């Protein structure tokens, strides 16, 4: 397993994160998202950490000579949901994406462990949640291997134009 450096996203990451969000939507839900809308959403999320927090997994890669450069190899976004039942916040993991060539190498596990450690260190956080497509069995196995469990909920929505 490779070591990854996890860092908060910056405004300069927005185009790549928007590209990855669109790729994830197409791959997992067969939805083609509007590029300008997604980019504006990522920019807004990065600009307002109370709305969303993005993290990027970086892998050091050699370049000419003996230098190395950090290459982004995955991302996730966090949002918060207040729980009156628990008098605390659930952190929702969303917009997870790891490019195909970096999958099954521990990128998501590194992102998850980073967020998990931050959640444990933040007063008032009661746990981590995410949703996953019913047919995405590989992702479900990954989440289970990290200690997550099926919460037994189905998600319903009404999307507005």
C-alpha angles and dihedrals in degrees: 000000000000123000114242129197113223118207137168114263119254130206088263089064094058098094093050093044091049090049090050092047090054091047091050092050091050094045099044104028103018089237123144108213125202107258096216093049094049093047091050089049094051092046090051092048094050090047093052112044090183087064099042140345121207126201127195126204112220128199122196112237127186120246132180113326117353098321125114130202129202113247120197109238104168147353146201135187127219127209129174131233122192115230116201088185090063102023090233147077130280112210110219118210109214142158093037113178135166117173113245094251091059099044124118090025100101099265095129091041089056092049091046095049090049092052092042091055091049091049092052090049095049116084114232098026108126100184151311126276137179138168126230135191111262092236096048095098095159091058091045090054090049093051091047092051088058092055100264120136135203103265092205097240130128117209120231124188145177110206119206121212 
